[in-house]
Amino acid sequence: SQQGEEDPQALSIQEGENATMNCSYKTSINNLQWYRQNSGRGLVHLILIRSNEREKHSGRLRVTLDTSKKSSSLLITASRAADTASYFCATDSTGANSKLTFGKGITLSVRP
Amino acid sequence: GAGVSQSPRYKVAKRGQDVALRCDPISGHVSLFWYQQALGQGPEFLTYFQNEAQLDKSGLPSDRFFAERPEGSVSTLKIQRTQQEDSAVYLCASSLYGELFFGEGSRLTVL
């Protein structure tokens, strides 16, 4: 079963624009992570935010977490064609980093 | 090696055949995970090892699925008597501090 639910399911933007992707989840979490997957490849870890954090930055990425709403957002600023990929949020509810539950993913297309 | 290595990358099996998928994690990573990813879906958890101990196998879909990591390093996922619904990409990941490092996956097609 998949705990995270991302929206939108697909997003198409112009290079240089910002992309915002949202994730909602159902149970309480220890941390939430975002991953990127290029077509036919494995997943690449982007950023981890703990349940006691509200916002985190890494380069062009900004992640927010609202535990009261059980939601997170991933913002990619100044998008590039190379950002075209599927993006997944994943939650760790165990507190032991022993099991991540992934959402269905968002397909981001960045037009050059 | 530098990353998680999986083999074979592609496997075609006839229904009823047994298959074995191998995962070579990043050296020193204690935790190892197997996930199953159907087309257009997110990865679904199958099983988790800490060193050689299989601590969680709640995601294995049936008793035809078996995973092992006998020496706490390389892991093998075995699927017996494959069925068409087993067709998917099988992803292996290893971890040290919570961030998962994924391999490229093994794409299994059952005819």
Backbone of each chain as ProteinMPNN parsed JSONL, in Angstrom:
{"seq_chain_A": "SQQGEEDPQALSIQEGENATMNCSYKTSINNLQWYRQNSGRGLVHLILIRSNEREKHSGRLRVTLDTSKKSSSLLITASRAADTASYFCATDSTGANSKLTFGKGITLSVRP", "coords_chain_A": {"N_chain_A": [[0.849, -1.183, 0.0], [0.402, 2.342, -0.578], [1.471, 5.127, 1.071], [2.009, 7.826, 0.687], [0.701, 10.496, -1.261], [1.054, 12.111, -4.179], [0.626, 15.332, -5.7], [0.452, 17.662, -8.415], [-0.395, 14.858, -10.634], [0.942, 15.015, -12.98], [3.098, 17.403, -14.407], [3.828, 20.155, -16.411], [6.167, 22.434, -17.434], [7.833, 25.518, -18.402], [11.275, 25.918, -19.133], [13.21, 27.516, -16.648], [11.068, 28.371, -15.156], [9.437, 27.957, -11.929], [8.838, 24.872, -10.201], [6.326, 23.318, -8.397], [5.57, 20.738, -6.243], [3.374, 18.59, -4.532], [2.778, 16.606, -1.598], [0.828, 14.345, 0.201], [0.176, 12.562, 3.217], [-0.748, 9.786, 5.37], [-0.339, 8.623, 7.969], [1.367, 9.281, 11.125], [4.752, 10.468, 11.006], [8.332, 9.835, 10.989], [10.312, 10.895, 9.379], [10.394, 12.559, 6.157], [11.049, 12.033, 2.774], [12.286, 13.059, -0.42], [12.574, 11.817, -3.695], [14.119, 11.442, -6.914], [13.492, 10.104, -10.149], [14.823, 9.19, -13.114], [13.779, 8.208, -16.385], [13.635, 4.746, -16.659], [15.67, 4.343, -14.874], [17.292, 4.012, -11.605], [16.201, 5.258, -8.34], [17.029, 8.492, -7.08], [18.176, 10.029, -4.209], [16.963, 13.109, -2.98], [16.371, 14.963, -0.863], [15.944, 15.104, 2.679], [13.616, 15.57, 5.256], [13.023, 16.078, 8.626], [10.558, 15.182, 11.122], [10.387, 17.17, 13.0], [11.18, 19.415, 11.726], [10.493, 22.273, 9.669], [11.098, 23.444, 7.29], [13.414, 23.075, 4.618], [16.422, 23.527, 2.756], [18.174, 22.841, -0.275], [20.441, 23.58, -2.497], [18.816, 24.297, -5.477], [16.498, 23.341, -4.483], [13.655, 23.365, -2.354], [12.097, 22.289, 0.487], [9.119, 21.851, 2.279], [7.405, 21.041, 5.309], [4.42, 20.163, 6.807], [3.234, 18.971, 9.54], [0.825, 19.026, 10.855], [-1.053, 19.147, 8.897], [-0.348, 16.967, 7.562], [1.295, 17.033, 5.237], [3.568, 17.812, 2.541], [5.714, 19.879, 0.568], [7.567, 20.175, -2.439], [9.713, 22.352, -3.898], [11.145, 23.322, -6.877], [13.361, 25.552, -8.009], [13.93, 27.834, -10.759], [13.835, 26.003, -13.038], [15.316, 23.391, -15.067], [15.84, 21.751, -18.233], [17.0, 19.306, -17.673], [15.853, 18.621, -15.293], [13.649, 17.186, -15.836], [11.787, 14.43, -15.002], [10.537, 11.746, -12.893], [9.107, 12.366, -9.724], [9.153, 11.413, -6.363], [7.602, 11.251, -3.187], [8.49, 9.981, 0.007], [7.795, 8.308, 2.994], [8.897, 7.745, 6.34], [7.732, 5.886, 8.806], [8.482, 4.387, 10.88], [10.508, 5.194, 12.5], [12.899, 4.046, 12.626], [14.225, 4.075, 10.316], [13.708, 1.878, 8.735], [11.927, 1.246, 6.818], [10.651, 2.66, 4.022], [7.824, 4.273, 2.718], [6.49, 4.81, -0.363], [4.989, 7.306, -2.519], [2.871, 7.541, -5.493], [4.07, 9.109, -7.353], [5.135, 12.002, -9.292], [5.101, 13.219, -12.532], [7.327, 15.237, -14.017], [7.758, 17.534, -16.564], [10.026, 19.507, -18.213], [10.119, 22.023, -20.422], [12.361, 22.969, -22.948]], "CA_chain_A": [[0.0, 0.0, 0.0], [1.215, 3.522, -0.694], [0.998, 6.11, 2.034], [2.09, 9.174, 0.156], [-0.036, 10.774, -2.483], [1.565, 13.353, -4.706], [-0.188, 16.021, -6.706], [-0.353, 16.97, -9.421], [0.208, 13.625, -11.125], [1.853, 15.398, -14.048], [3.32, 18.845, -14.428], [4.647, 20.557, -17.547], [6.507, 23.851, -17.292], [8.88, 26.037, -19.265], [12.582, 26.081, -18.481], [13.325, 28.794, -15.95], [9.954, 28.508, -14.212], [9.516, 27.141, -10.715], [7.925, 23.72, -10.156], [5.903, 22.97, -7.042], [4.931, 19.425, -6.162], [2.83, 18.383, -3.191], [2.646, 15.227, -1.129], [0.073, 14.19, 1.444], [0.345, 11.224, 3.771], [-1.873, 9.462, 6.254], [0.005, 8.33, 9.36], [2.457, 10.124, 11.633], [6.019, 10.086, 10.393], [9.6, 10.219, 11.592], [10.87, 11.812, 8.399], [9.841, 12.481, 4.805], [12.137, 12.186, 1.82], [11.939, 13.197, -1.833], [13.475, 11.139, -4.615], [13.913, 11.659, -8.344], [13.77, 8.932, -10.965], [14.829, 9.373, -14.555], [13.142, 7.083, -17.059], [14.414, 3.525, -16.759], [16.797, 4.343, -13.941], [16.973, 3.898, -10.187], [15.82, 6.501, -7.675], [18.116, 9.268, -6.499], [17.722, 10.792, -3.058], [17.111, 14.56, -3.135], [16.367, 15.722, 0.389], [15.236, 14.495, 3.81], [13.167, 16.533, 6.263], [12.569, 15.349, 9.808], [9.213, 15.591, 11.548], [10.455, 18.383, 13.817], [11.618, 20.508, 10.871], [9.398, 22.832, 8.884], [11.581, 23.825, 5.966], [14.809, 22.723, 4.38], [16.882, 23.935, 1.438], [19.372, 22.214, -0.812], [20.617, 24.127, -3.841], [17.578, 24.849, -6.044], [15.357, 22.643, -3.886], [13.137, 23.805, -1.063], [11.069, 21.371, 0.966], [8.411, 22.233, 3.5], [6.654, 19.952, 5.951], [3.377, 20.593, 7.743], [2.777, 17.719, 10.152], [-0.582, 19.146, 11.262], [-1.84, 18.847, 7.696], [0.221, 15.754, 6.966], [1.615, 17.345, 3.852], [4.886, 18.346, 2.233], [5.849, 20.361, -0.801], [8.907, 20.279, -3.011], [9.824, 23.441, -4.867], [12.376, 23.384, -7.663], [13.415, 26.895, -8.596], [14.701, 28.01, -12.003], [13.929, 24.635, -13.559], [16.121, 23.116, -16.262], [15.357, 20.577, -18.973], [17.539, 18.118, -17.006], [15.01, 18.282, -14.14], [12.583, 16.301, -16.322], [11.907, 13.142, -14.313], [9.444, 11.491, -11.94], [9.484, 12.731, -8.36], [8.403, 10.639, -5.376], [7.822, 11.464, -1.769], [8.545, 8.719, 0.746], [7.701, 8.562, 4.428], [9.382, 6.745, 7.289], [6.861, 5.934, 9.983], [8.964, 3.442, 11.893], [11.475, 5.818, 13.394], [14.139, 3.263, 12.608], [14.709, 4.061, 8.926], [13.702, 0.504, 8.278], [10.922, 1.028, 5.774], [10.099, 3.86, 3.417], [6.62, 4.06, 1.924], [6.527, 5.771, -1.463], [3.79, 7.66, -3.253], [2.829, 7.077, -6.882], [4.985, 9.923, -8.124], [4.717, 13.109, -10.156], [5.923, 13.306, -13.729], [7.643, 16.633, -14.331], [8.378, 17.782, -17.873], [10.508, 20.877, -18.343], [10.302, 22.282, -21.849], [13.485, 23.904, -23.165]], "C_chain_A": [[0.887, 1.236, 0.0], [0.632, 4.596, 0.187], [0.972, 7.494, 1.449], [1.267, 9.319, -1.104], [0.431, 12.127, -2.985], [0.532, 14.027, -5.605], [0.571, 17.257, -7.17], [0.292, 15.649, -9.837], [1.21, 13.92, -12.224], [1.919, 16.906, -14.094], [4.237, 19.169, -15.599], [4.898, 22.054, -17.448], [7.601, 24.222, -18.272], [10.177, 26.148, -18.456], [12.668, 27.463, -17.851], [12.208, 29.038, -14.948], [10.218, 27.671, -12.971], [8.493, 26.004, -10.796], [7.606, 23.413, -8.7], [5.134, 21.665, -7.061], [4.528, 19.172, -4.714], [2.687, 16.902, -2.878], [1.815, 15.23, 0.14], [0.229, 12.753, 1.916], [-0.669, 11.014, 4.881], [-1.477, 9.274, 7.716], [1.123, 9.248, 9.829], [3.798, 9.572, 11.157], [7.208, 10.505, 11.251], [10.334, 11.188, 10.665], [10.195, 11.607, 7.047], [10.982, 12.794, 3.845], [11.557, 12.373, 0.422], [13.03, 12.538, -2.673], [13.116, 11.518, -6.037], [14.251, 10.366, -9.082], [13.695, 9.32, -12.431], [14.335, 8.085, -15.207], [14.087, 5.887, -17.154], [15.596, 3.44, -15.804], [16.331, 4.121, -12.509], [16.608, 5.256, -9.605], [17.039, 7.173, -7.056], [17.545, 10.124, -5.372], [17.982, 12.28, -3.273], [17.282, 15.246, -1.787], [15.542, 14.972, 1.43], [14.854, 15.589, 4.786], [12.583, 15.746, 7.429], [11.245, 15.933, 10.299], [9.235, 16.857, 12.411], [10.997, 19.582, 13.026], [10.45, 21.004, 10.035], [9.817, 23.153, 7.456], [13.044, 23.448, 5.843], [15.176, 23.113, 2.946], [18.083, 23.092, 1.037], [19.515, 22.675, -2.251], [19.336, 24.787, -4.335], [16.326, 24.201, -5.456], [14.969, 23.273, -2.555], [12.002, 22.859, -0.685], [10.436, 21.95, 2.216], [7.65, 21.023, 4.023], [5.679, 20.555, 6.942], [2.776, 19.323, 8.351], [1.327, 17.809, 10.601], [-1.51, 18.834, 10.098], [-1.385, 17.565, 7.024], [0.524, 15.998, 5.481], [3.012, 17.941, 3.742], [4.853, 18.912, 0.821], [7.318, 20.423, -1.174], [8.864, 21.366, -4.069], [11.17, 23.343, -5.553], [12.383, 24.746, -8.334], [14.247, 26.89, -9.877], [14.924, 26.67, -12.69], [14.744, 24.576, -14.848], [15.539, 21.892, -16.962], [15.819, 19.278, -18.296], [16.747, 17.735, -15.753], [13.845, 17.384, -14.547], [12.789, 14.904, -15.763], [10.61, 12.895, -13.55], [9.946, 11.778, -10.541], [8.557, 12.008, -7.383], [8.662, 11.171, -3.98], [7.759, 10.105, -1.082], [8.565, 9.032, 2.231], [8.258, 7.395, 5.231], [8.541, 6.89, 8.547], [7.405, 5.114, 11.137], [9.863, 4.097, 12.92], [12.81, 5.105, 13.381], [14.747, 3.218, 11.217], [14.699, 2.662, 8.347], [12.711, 0.251, 7.156], [10.424, 2.365, 5.29], [8.875, 3.484, 2.607], [6.53, 5.18, 0.907], [5.128, 6.09, -1.979], [3.882, 7.174, -4.689], [3.685, 7.933, -7.801], [4.329, 11.009, -8.951], [5.662, 13.127, -11.333], [6.099, 14.772, -14.079], [8.309, 16.701, -15.705], [8.766, 19.248, -17.934], [10.85, 21.112, -19.799], [11.423, 23.293, -22.055], [13.039, 25.164, -23.9]], "O_chain_A": [[2.003, 1.196, 0.518], [-0.544, 4.94, 0.077], [0.033, 8.257, 1.677], [1.151, 8.392, -1.905], [0.242, 13.152, -2.33], [-0.325, 13.367, -6.192], [1.284, 17.855, -6.364], [1.416, 15.357, -9.428], [2.193, 13.2, -12.399], [0.929, 17.598, -13.853], [5.287, 18.548, -15.769], [3.958, 22.848, -17.386], [8.218, 23.357, -18.894], [10.163, 26.433, -17.258], [12.251, 28.456, -18.447], [12.369, 29.812, -14.004], [11.091, 26.803, -12.954], [7.423, 26.158, -11.384], [8.506, 23.266, -7.874], [4.166, 21.51, -7.806], [5.266, 19.506, -3.787], [2.501, 16.068, -3.765], [2.062, 16.022, 1.05], [0.393, 11.839, 1.109], [-1.364, 11.946, 5.286], [-2.197, 9.716, 8.611], [1.757, 9.92, 9.015], [3.952, 8.371, 10.936], [7.113, 11.387, 12.105], [10.906, 12.18, 11.117], [9.512, 10.607, 6.826], [11.776, 13.705, 4.078], [10.462, 11.895, 0.127], [14.224, 12.678, -2.408], [11.974, 11.866, -6.337], [15.164, 9.634, -8.7], [12.645, 9.726, -12.929], [14.464, 7.002, -14.636], [15.2, 6.002, -17.668], [16.431, 2.544, -15.929], [15.133, 4.051, -12.235], [16.692, 6.278, -10.287], [17.957, 6.51, -6.572], [16.564, 10.845, -5.555], [19.07, 12.674, -3.692], [18.221, 16.016, -1.588], [14.569, 14.294, 1.101], [15.675, 16.446, 5.112], [11.752, 14.858, 7.239], [10.869, 17.045, 9.929], [8.218, 17.539, 12.539], [11.242, 20.643, 13.599], [9.528, 20.247, 9.73], [9.001, 23.137, 6.535], [13.806, 23.491, 6.808], [14.346, 23.039, 2.04], [18.892, 22.686, 1.87], [18.789, 22.21, -3.13], [18.824, 25.714, -3.708], [15.213, 24.491, -5.896], [15.816, 23.658, -1.749], [11.063, 22.661, -1.455], [11.121, 22.471, 3.097], [7.303, 20.11, 3.274], [6.054, 21.351, 7.803], [1.914, 18.684, 7.748], [0.656, 16.783, 10.719], [-2.614, 18.321, 10.287], [-1.971, 17.131, 6.032], [0.067, 15.265, 4.604], [3.559, 18.49, 4.698], [4.062, 18.478, -0.015], [8.185, 20.685, -0.341], [8.078, 21.305, -5.014], [12.21, 23.289, -4.897], [11.503, 25.053, -9.138], [15.141, 26.063, -10.056], [16.063, 26.252, -12.899], [14.849, 25.545, -15.599], [14.831, 21.094, -16.348], [15.114, 18.27, -18.339], [16.941, 16.649, -15.207], [13.13, 16.874, -13.684], [13.815, 14.268, -16.005], [9.701, 13.726, -13.56], [11.089, 11.464, -10.211], [7.338, 11.995, -7.555], [9.795, 11.502, -3.629], [7.062, 9.197, -1.535], [9.283, 9.931, 2.67], [8.113, 6.23, 4.861], [8.63, 7.889, 9.26], [6.859, 5.14, 12.24], [9.975, 3.635, 14.056], [13.749, 5.525, 14.057], [15.662, 2.438, 10.953], [15.575, 2.3, 7.562], [12.665, -0.849, 6.604], [9.838, 3.129, 6.058], [8.886, 2.486, 1.887], [6.497, 6.357, 1.266], [4.212, 5.272, -1.894], [4.831, 6.488, -5.067], [3.992, 7.52, -8.919], [3.14, 10.95, -9.267], [6.879, 13.059, -11.165], [5.133, 15.464, -14.399], [9.296, 16.012, -15.967], [7.929, 20.127, -17.73], [11.755, 20.483, -20.346], [11.44, 24.347, -21.419], [13.855, 26.048, -24.161]]}, "seq_chain_B": "GAGVSQSPRYKVAKRGQDVALRCDPISGHVSLFWYQQALGQGPEFLTYFQNEAQLDKSGLPSDRFFAERPEGSVSTLKIQRTQQEDSAVYLCASSLYGELFFGEGSRLTVL", "coords_chain_B": {"N_chain_B": [[32.283, -1.344, -4.988], [31.242, 1.862, -6.365], [28.544, 2.374, -6.239], [25.201, 0.99, -5.751], [24.83, -2.157, -7.099], [23.029, -4.051, -9.436], [21.98, -7.189, -10.743], [20.485, -9.586, -13.007], [20.168, -6.825, -15.371], [18.017, -6.971, -17.045], [15.507, -9.408, -17.352], [13.927, -12.063, -18.851], [11.406, -14.317, -18.33], [9.813, -17.487, -18.594], [6.474, -18.269, -17.729], [6.209, -19.872, -14.646], [8.837, -20.483, -14.35], [11.786, -20.317, -12.256], [13.409, -17.461, -10.815], [16.364, -15.556, -10.065], [17.517, -12.698, -8.53], [20.13, -10.425, -8.168], [21.78, -8.377, -5.736], [24.23, -6.035, -5.061], [25.299, -4.263, -2.504], [26.288, -0.909, -1.4], [29.505, -0.818, -0.08], [29.855, -1.445, 3.351], [27.367, -0.533, 4.054], [24.806, -1.083, 6.237], [22.073, -1.548, 6.142], [19.706, -3.026, 3.948], [17.419, -3.032, 1.298], [14.621, -4.309, -0.524], [12.554, -3.423, -3.19], [9.55, -3.377, -5.133], [8.586, -2.245, -8.274], [5.932, -1.438, -10.158], [4.852, -0.658, -13.499], [4.567, 2.774, -14.0], [4.015, 3.28, -11.355], [4.766, 3.962, -7.865], [7.618, 2.756, -5.951], [7.11, -0.288, -4.174], [7.429, -1.57, -0.959], [9.234, -4.509, -0.222], [11.038, -6.139, 1.391], [13.376, -6.042, 4.183], [16.704, -5.893, 5.346], [18.966, -5.982, 8.057], [22.244, -5.989, 8.311], [22.881, -9.427, 8.214], [20.438, -10.199, 9.046], [17.042, -10.654, 8.413], [14.783, -8.389, 8.953], [12.262, -7.486, 8.37], [9.768, -8.722, 6.446], [7.359, -8.182, 5.494], [6.295, -7.168, 3.142], [6.549, -8.987, 1.092], [4.9, -10.545, -1.533], [3.92, -13.173, -1.729], [4.443, -16.621, -0.724], [6.087, -17.469, -2.686], [8.087, -15.753, -3.017], [11.331, -15.052, -1.942], [13.979, -13.887, 0.046], [17.445, -13.376, 0.696], [20.42, -12.735, 2.618], [23.074, -13.776, 3.271], [25.728, -13.269, 4.273], [25.637, -10.748, 5.104], [26.149, -8.908, 3.165], [26.059, -9.062, -0.062], [22.884, -9.571, -1.576], [20.172, -11.735, -2.464], [17.236, -11.95, -4.301], [14.749, -14.208, -4.704], [12.411, -15.611, -6.872], [9.997, -17.941, -7.101], [8.419, -20.184, -9.41], [7.365, -18.283, -11.356], [4.851, -15.823, -12.083], [2.671, -14.009, -14.336], [1.9, -11.638, -13.13], [4.085, -10.998, -11.65], [5.737, -9.507, -13.158], [7.724, -6.707, -13.289], [9.791, -3.965, -12.145], [12.49, -4.665, -10.103], [13.832, -3.223, -7.392], [16.768, -2.591, -5.61], [18.071, -1.28, -2.604], [20.489, 0.333, -0.547], [21.528, 1.457, 2.706], [22.849, 3.721, 5.144], [22.47, 5.814, 7.01], [19.781, 6.455, 6.803], [19.127, 7.782, 4.396], [18.337, 6.411, 1.301], [20.168, 4.537, -1.09], [19.798, 3.713, -4.329], [19.922, 0.95, -6.615], [20.046, 0.385, -10.222], [18.027, -1.281, -10.838], [16.306, -4.392, -11.608], [14.701, -5.46, -14.371], [11.997, -7.46, -14.681], [10.342, -9.574, -16.855], [7.621, -11.567, -17.31], [6.534, -14.092, -19.318]], "CA_chain_B": [[32.0, -0.402, -6.059], [30.815, 3.168, -5.936], [27.117, 2.433, -6.03], [24.508, -0.287, -5.63], [24.866, -2.844, -8.374], [22.035, -5.11, -9.537], [22.048, -8.006, -11.95], [20.667, -8.963, -14.318], [19.362, -5.625, -15.58], [16.786, -7.398, -17.707], [15.315, -10.848, -17.298], [12.67, -12.563, -19.394], [11.19, -15.679, -17.843], [8.536, -18.109, -18.947], [5.635, -18.515, -16.557], [6.545, -21.12, -13.967], [10.286, -20.552, -14.125], [12.327, -19.645, -11.071], [14.417, -16.447, -11.147], [17.146, -15.037, -8.944], [18.002, -11.351, -8.796], [21.236, -10.18, -7.241], [22.052, -6.994, -5.353], [25.511, -5.797, -4.411], [25.093, -2.926, -1.928], [27.475, -0.098, -1.15], [30.312, -1.419, 0.975], [29.694, -0.851, 4.678], [25.967, -0.213, 4.353], [24.224, -2.106, 7.083], [20.676, -1.811, 5.775], [19.445, -3.347, 2.54], [15.977, -3.078, 1.039], [14.103, -4.67, -1.842], [11.283, -2.825, -3.553], [8.98, -3.775, -6.425], [7.962, -1.088, -8.906], [5.146, -1.712, -11.36], [4.912, 0.425, -14.477], [3.772, 3.958, -13.669], [3.713, 3.338, -9.923], [5.904, 4.139, -6.979], [8.151, 1.498, -5.419], [6.41, -0.915, -3.049], [8.361, -2.27, -0.081], [9.165, -5.963, -0.153], [11.704, -6.698, 2.555], [14.466, -5.23, 4.739], [17.743, -6.58, 6.103], [20.002, -5.255, 8.786], [23.308, -7.007, 8.175], [22.341, -10.655, 7.622], [19.122, -10.485, 9.614], [15.873, -10.15, 7.693], [13.961, -7.868, 10.036], [10.888, -7.202, 7.94], [9.448, -9.287, 5.127], [5.904, -8.016, 5.408], [5.862, -6.777, 1.814], [6.662, -10.073, 0.107], [3.505, -10.794, -1.916], [3.498, -14.557, -1.527], [5.557, -17.477, -0.304], [6.976, -17.745, -3.828], [9.165, -14.772, -2.945], [12.258, -15.351, -0.86], [15.192, -13.072, -0.041], [18.477, -13.734, 1.659], [21.639, -11.916, 2.657], [23.729, -14.678, 4.225], [26.945, -12.749, 4.898], [25.442, -9.341, 5.44], [26.575, -8.012, 2.079], [25.259, -9.34, -1.255], [21.558, -10.138, -1.314], [19.494, -12.342, -3.599], [15.775, -12.082, -4.259], [14.362, -15.347, -5.533], [10.978, -15.763, -7.137], [9.745, -19.294, -7.612], [7.207, -20.401, -10.214], [6.949, -16.928, -11.698], [3.553, -15.565, -12.683], [2.694, -12.773, -15.127], [1.78, -10.47, -12.262], [5.391, -10.7, -11.057], [6.456, -8.607, -14.061], [7.941, -5.417, -12.62], [11.197, -3.676, -11.882], [12.84, -4.959, -8.711], [14.856, -2.262, -6.988], [17.489, -2.827, -4.365], [18.652, -0.06, -2.046], [21.21, 0.165, 0.709], [21.448, 2.665, 3.518], [23.639, 3.774, 6.37], [21.886, 6.75, 7.973], [18.401, 6.832, 6.507], [18.999, 8.053, 2.961], [18.488, 5.172, 0.53], [20.892, 4.575, -2.354], [19.172, 2.687, -5.143], [20.505, 0.435, -7.837], [19.292, 0.698, -11.433], [16.879, -2.176, -10.9], [16.233, -5.546, -12.506], [13.36, -5.494, -14.981], [11.555, -8.841, -14.918], [9.165, -9.755, -17.701], [7.19, -12.969, -17.293], [5.671, -14.334, -20.494]], "C_chain_B": [[31.442, 0.901, -5.502], [29.34, 3.207, -5.598], [26.536, 1.052, -5.833], [24.429, -0.924, -7.016], [23.846, -3.978, -8.378], [22.23, -5.886, -10.834], [21.04, -9.148, -11.872], [19.867, -7.674, -14.426], [18.015, -5.974, -16.2], [16.705, -8.919, -17.648], [13.943, -11.163, -17.881], [12.522, -14.005, -18.956], [9.856, -16.2, -18.36], [7.773, -18.366, -17.646], [5.976, -19.876, -15.961], [8.028, -21.287, -13.692], [10.657, -19.892, -12.809], [13.353, -18.604, -11.538], [15.136, -16.02, -9.869], [17.724, -13.694, -9.35], [19.014, -10.988, -7.714], [21.407, -8.695, -6.965], [23.368, -6.923, -4.595], [25.457, -4.398, -3.811], [26.405, -2.145, -1.819], [28.202, -0.688, 0.065], [30.112, -0.687, 2.3], [28.273, -0.476, 5.03], [25.313, -1.386, 5.065], [22.839, -2.527, 6.592], [20.549, -2.066, 4.282], [17.957, -3.582, 2.379], [15.728, -3.612, -0.373], [12.733, -4.016, -2.016], [10.848, -3.378, -4.915], [8.282, -2.558, -7.016], [7.246, -1.512, -10.176], [5.17, -0.475, -12.251], [4.006, 1.582, -14.06], [3.419, 4.12, -12.202], [4.969, 3.663, -9.131], [6.411, 2.796, -6.485], [7.331, 1.016, -4.226], [7.414, -1.753, -2.265], [8.141, -3.774, -0.121], [9.76, -6.474, 1.162], [12.91, -5.849, 2.937], [15.417, -6.111, 5.55], [18.582, -5.565, 6.877], [21.135, -6.269, 8.967], [22.69, -8.275, 7.576], [20.93, -10.967, 8.104], [18.006, -9.844, 8.793], [14.852, -9.696, 8.733], [12.508, -7.612, 9.653], [10.691, -7.811, 6.562], [7.961, -9.163, 4.864], [5.413, -7.68, 4.011], [5.96, -7.857, 0.759], [5.255, -10.551, -0.241], [3.021, -12.224, -1.705], [4.7, -15.378, -1.087], [6.411, -17.925, -1.492], [8.18, -16.804, -3.824], [10.019, -15.05, -1.715], [13.5, -14.492, -1.033], [16.174, -13.514, 1.014], [19.665, -12.794, 1.527], [22.588, -12.609, 3.639], [24.96, -14.119, 4.928], [26.848, -11.263, 5.178], [25.915, -8.379, 4.369], [25.655, -8.213, 0.879], [23.925, -9.962, -0.853], [20.992, -10.707, -2.609], [17.996, -12.386, -3.325], [15.4, -13.199, -5.227], [12.849, -15.397, -5.676], [10.779, -17.127, -7.759], [8.449, -19.308, -8.416], [6.591, -19.055, -10.616], [5.581, -16.896, -12.388], [3.632, -14.239, -13.44], [2.63, -11.534, -14.242], [3.081, -10.12, -11.536], [6.2, -9.754, -11.937], [6.518, -7.212, -13.448], [9.438, -5.133, -12.634], [11.444, -3.912, -10.391], [14.048, -4.102, -8.35], [15.464, -2.677, -5.663], [18.059, -1.492, -3.902], [19.43, -0.412, -0.797], [21.278, 1.512, 1.424], [22.371, 2.555, 4.721], [22.948, 4.644, 7.425], [20.481, 7.209, 7.614], [18.161, 7.164, 5.05], [19.245, 6.755, 2.206], [19.241, 5.433, -0.77], [20.383, 3.397, -3.181], [20.086, 2.216, -6.266], [19.607, 0.787, -9.016], [18.072, -0.211, -11.59], [17.076, -3.345, -11.842], [14.81, -5.601, -13.05], [13.022, -6.936, -15.329], [10.293, -8.824, -15.77], [8.832, -11.241, -17.716], [6.187, -13.18, -18.421], [4.695, -15.475, -20.251]], "O_chain_B": [[31.199, 1.017, -4.3], [28.923, 3.997, -4.751], [27.265, 0.064, -5.755], [24.006, -0.287, -7.981], [23.797, -4.775, -7.442], [22.59, -5.328, -11.87], [20.76, -9.638, -10.778], [18.956, -7.46, -13.626], [17.001, -5.34, -15.907], [17.692, -9.621, -17.863], [12.93, -10.605, -17.46], [13.413, -14.824, -19.186], [8.901, -15.445, -18.538], [8.368, -18.645, -16.605], [6.027, -20.887, -16.66], [8.428, -22.134, -12.893], [9.941, -19.025, -12.308], [14.071, -18.82, -12.514], [14.601, -16.109, -8.764], [18.351, -13.575, -10.403], [18.793, -11.208, -6.523], [21.204, -7.86, -7.846], [23.591, -7.647, -3.624], [25.561, -3.422, -4.554], [27.482, -2.664, -2.111], [27.593, -1.008, 1.086], [30.19, 0.54, 2.358], [27.989, -0.135, 6.179], [25.276, -2.511, 4.567], [22.485, -3.705, 6.623], [21.196, -1.411, 3.464], [17.318, -4.236, 3.203], [16.522, -3.391, -1.287], [11.882, -4.051, -1.126], [11.674, -3.788, -5.73], [7.479, -1.911, -6.344], [7.883, -1.901, -11.156], [5.478, 0.625, -11.791], [2.818, 1.386, -13.799], [2.623, 4.986, -11.839], [6.082, 3.641, -9.657], [5.703, 1.794, -6.591], [6.913, 1.807, -3.381], [8.158, -2.546, -2.842], [7.008, -4.251, -0.062], [9.087, -7.147, 1.943], [13.405, -5.049, 2.142], [14.988, -6.957, 6.334], [18.859, -4.459, 6.411], [20.997, -7.264, 9.679], [22.038, -8.203, 6.534], [20.301, -11.905, 7.615], [18.029, -8.644, 8.518], [14.143, -10.514, 9.319], [11.634, -7.531, 10.516], [11.385, -7.442, 5.615], [7.381, -9.941, 4.107], [4.236, -7.881, 3.711], [5.498, -7.662, -0.365], [4.493, -10.924, 0.65], [1.825, -12.451, -1.522], [5.831, -14.892, -1.079], [7.363, -18.685, -1.314], [9.162, -17.026, -4.533], [9.514, -15.255, -0.612], [14.022, -14.377, -2.142], [15.789, -13.969, 2.091], [19.885, -12.158, 0.496], [22.868, -12.079, 4.714], [25.21, -14.468, 6.082], [27.85, -10.603, 5.454], [26.066, -7.183, 4.62], [24.588, -7.604, 0.808], [23.846, -10.764, 0.077], [21.292, -10.226, -3.702], [17.555, -12.806, -2.255], [15.701, -13.133, -6.419], [12.112, -15.239, -4.703], [11.33, -17.428, -8.818], [7.516, -18.554, -8.142], [5.456, -18.741, -10.261], [5.213, -17.791, -13.149], [4.543, -13.442, -13.216], [3.229, -10.506, -14.557], [3.175, -9.078, -10.888], [7.24, -9.252, -11.511], [5.489, -6.615, -13.13], [10.239, -5.956, -13.076], [10.704, -3.423, -9.537], [15.129, -4.239, -8.923], [14.765, -3.061, -4.725], [18.479, -0.672, -4.718], [19.075, -1.344, -0.075], [21.106, 2.566, 0.812], [22.636, 1.471, 5.24], [22.853, 4.258, 8.59], [20.039, 8.258, 8.083], [17.095, 6.858, 4.517], [20.244, 6.075, 2.441], [18.988, 6.418, -1.462], [20.52, 2.239, -2.788], [20.904, 2.972, -6.792], [18.553, 1.401, -8.85], [17.186, 0.073, -12.396], [17.902, -3.299, -12.753], [13.847, -5.766, -12.302], [13.678, -7.555, -16.167], [9.313, -8.152, -15.449], [9.662, -12.07, -18.089], [5.138, -12.538, -18.474], [3.902, -15.808, -21.132]]}, "name": "protein", "num_of_chains": 2, "seq": "SQQGEEDPQALSIQEGENATMNCSYKTSINNLQWYRQNSGRGLVHLILIRSNEREKHSGRLRVTLDTSKKSSSLLITASRAADTASYFCATDSTGANSKLTFGKGITLSVRPGAGVSQSPRYKVAKRGQDVALRCDPISGHVSLFWYQQALGQGPEFLTYFQNEAQLDKSGLPSDRFFAERPEGSVSTLKIQRTQQEDSAVYLCASSLYGELFFGEGSRLTVL"}
